[in-house]
Amino acid sequence: MANRESRNDPQRSRKPKFDPRLWFTMEPSCQGKHYLLWASHTFPGRFTAWCPVKRRATNCSKGDIRECSKESAYWLMGFLAGNEPQPPRDESGNYLGIASPAFKAWEREARRFRKTGTWRLQE
């Protein structure tokens, strides 16, 4: 039977299955290794990770990571590539040309997104 704390906190639960090769640290905000789980489905680039110290899942961005395994680095590159918002389109639904100011702004933001995992540009 679950204790009262876990019933009241949907993020706190039994240890999920995870790949021990997919670890990262986010010190000083939280001690020890964390393990990549899945997309958070909150904002582009956010993912869920397991914290064994606190025995809970937490939502993170690439910018939270201080150190990670080689496998985690590749997981994150693929994850962010798949989460990158679409380039801007015109009123007809066609992609804007690469010379347009909106496309250039999107391109700058896409480069930053791949580094930080945070998307700032308003759509």
One Martini backbone bead per residue (centre of mass of N, CA, C, O) as a GRO file, in nm:
protein
  123
    1MET     BB    1   0.097   0.036   0.021
    2ALA     BB    2   0.071   0.358  -0.004
    3ASN     BB    3   0.167   0.639   0.102
    4ARG     BB    4   0.057   0.949   0.154
    5GLU     BB    5   0.269   1.104  -0.012
    6SER     BB    6   0.233   0.939  -0.284
    7ARG     BB    7  -0.073   1.003  -0.320
    8ASN     BB    8  -0.019   1.332  -0.333
    9ASP     BB    9   0.225   1.257  -0.543
   10PRO     BB   10   0.256   1.188  -0.879
   11GLN     BB   11   0.583   1.184  -0.893
   12ARG     BB   12   0.568   0.980  -0.666
   13SER     BB   13   0.721   0.651  -0.681
   14ARG     BB   14   0.807   0.394  -0.815
   15LYS     BB   15   1.059   0.260  -0.968
   16PRO     BB   16   1.147   0.295  -1.274
   17LYS     BB   17   1.235   0.207  -1.574
   18PHE     BB   18   1.589   0.214  -1.662
   19ASP     BB   19   1.884   0.323  -1.806
   20PRO     BB   20   2.200   0.332  -1.657
   21ARG     BB   21   2.340   0.489  -1.907
   22LEU     BB   22   2.115   0.735  -1.861
   23TRP     BB   23   2.298   0.972  -1.721
   24PHE     BB   24   2.293   1.255  -1.481
   25THR     BB   25   2.377   1.576  -1.363
   26MET     BB   26   2.243   1.866  -1.130
   27GLU     BB   27   2.446   2.008  -0.986
   28PRO     BB   28   2.333   2.163  -0.696
   29SER     BB   29   2.016   2.100  -0.703
   30CYS     BB   30   2.099   1.780  -0.724
   31GLN     BB   31   2.205   1.487  -0.613
   32GLY     BB   32   2.339   1.288  -0.825
   33LYS     BB   33   2.205   1.060  -1.023
   34HIS     BB   34   2.018   1.067  -1.319
   35TYR     BB   35   1.735   0.940  -1.525
   36LEU     BB   36   1.623   0.889  -1.825
   37LEU     BB   37   1.292   0.861  -1.972
   38TRP     BB   38   1.096   1.111  -2.099
   39ALA     BB   39   0.863   1.301  -2.213
   40SER     BB   40   0.679   1.562  -2.062
   41HIS     BB   41   0.464   1.740  -2.222
   42THR     BB   42   0.502   2.067  -2.181
   43PHE     BB   43   0.769   2.151  -2.340
   44PRO     BB   44   0.993   2.201  -2.549
   45GLY     BB   45   1.264   1.988  -2.432
   46ARG     BB   46   1.124   1.833  -2.215
   47PHE     BB   47   1.208   1.604  -1.945
   48THR     BB   48   1.213   1.298  -1.774
   49ALA     BB   49   1.343   1.212  -1.446
   50TRP     BB   50   1.519   1.011  -1.219
   51CYS     BB   51   1.538   1.031  -0.854
   52PRO     BB   52   1.680   0.829  -0.616
   53VAL     BB   53   1.698   1.012  -0.366
   54LYS     BB   54   1.380   1.119  -0.386
   55ARG     BB   55   1.192   0.923  -0.534
   56ARG     BB   56   1.153   1.093  -0.821
   57ALA     BB   57   1.013   1.274  -1.064
   58THR     BB   58   1.150   1.507  -1.313
   59ASN     BB   59   1.168   1.810  -1.478
   60CYS     BB   60   1.375   1.891  -1.768
   61SER     BB   61   1.665   2.046  -1.905
   62LYS     BB   62   1.961   2.074  -2.056
   63GLY     BB   63   2.052   2.315  -1.862
   64ASP     BB   64   2.059   2.119  -1.597
   65ILE     BB   65   2.312   1.991  -1.703
   66ARG     BB   66   2.650   1.899  -1.607
   67GLU     BB   67   2.661   1.578  -1.646
   68CYS     BB   68   2.727   1.296  -1.882
   69SER     BB   69   2.679   1.050  -2.070
   70LYS     BB   70   2.721   0.952  -2.386
   71GLU     BB   71   2.434   0.837  -2.418
   72SER     BB   72   2.288   1.095  -2.321
   73ALA     BB   73   2.390   1.286  -2.537
   74TYR     BB   74   2.249   1.132  -2.771
   75TRP     BB   75   1.964   1.137  -2.666
   76LEU     BB   76   1.940   1.449  -2.657
   77MET     BB   77   1.987   1.509  -2.953
   78GLY     BB   78   1.740   1.348  -3.055
   79PHE     BB   79   1.523   1.478  -2.882
   80LEU     BB   80   1.562   1.772  -2.982
   81ALA     BB   81   1.519   1.719  -3.282
   82GLY     BB   82   1.216   1.610  -3.228
   83ASN     BB   83   1.130   1.904  -3.070
   84GLU     BB   84   1.152   2.089  -3.295
   85PRO     BB   85   1.009   2.337  -3.417
   86GLN     BB   86   0.866   2.456  -3.675
   87PRO     BB   87   0.882   2.637  -3.924
   88PRO     BB   88   0.767   2.900  -4.064
   89ARG     BB   89   0.452   3.021  -4.194
   90ASP     BB   90   0.213   3.107  -4.392
   91GLU     BB   91  -0.123   3.150  -4.454
   92SER     BB   92  -0.104   2.881  -4.654
   93GLY     BB   93   0.134   2.684  -4.518
   94ASN     BB   94   0.398   2.784  -4.613
   95TYR     BB   95   0.712   2.810  -4.615
   96LEU     BB   96   0.940   3.021  -4.548
   97GLY     BB   97   1.192   3.186  -4.645
   98ILE     BB   98   1.532   3.208  -4.564
   99ALA     BB   99   1.522   3.542  -4.585
  100SER     BB  100   1.331   3.575  -4.372
  101PRO     BB  101   1.297   3.703  -4.059
  102ALA     BB  102   1.142   3.462  -3.931
  103PHE     BB  103   1.342   3.241  -4.017
  104LYS     BB  104   1.597   3.360  -3.888
  105ALA     BB  105   1.484   3.350  -3.600
  106TRP     BB  106   1.433   3.046  -3.594
  107GLU     BB  107   1.726   2.957  -3.652
  108ARG     BB  108   1.849   3.080  -3.397
  109GLU     BB  109   1.664   2.927  -3.197
  110ALA     BB  110   1.741   2.639  -3.286
  111ARG     BB  111   2.036   2.654  -3.201
  112ARG     BB  112   1.979   2.717  -2.902
  113PHE     BB  113   1.801   2.468  -2.842
  114ARG     BB  114   2.028   2.251  -2.886
  115LYS     BB  115   2.189   2.365  -2.629
  116THR     BB  116   1.936   2.406  -2.399
  117GLY     BB  117   1.614   2.313  -2.442
  118THR     BB  118   1.499   2.609  -2.503
  119TRP     BB  119   1.200   2.783  -2.607
  120ARG     BB  120   1.130   3.137  -2.687
  121LEU     BB  121   0.979   3.158  -2.938
  122GLN     BB  122   0.707   3.286  -3.076
  123GLU     BB  123   0.420   3.153  -3.267
   0.00000   0.00000   0.00000
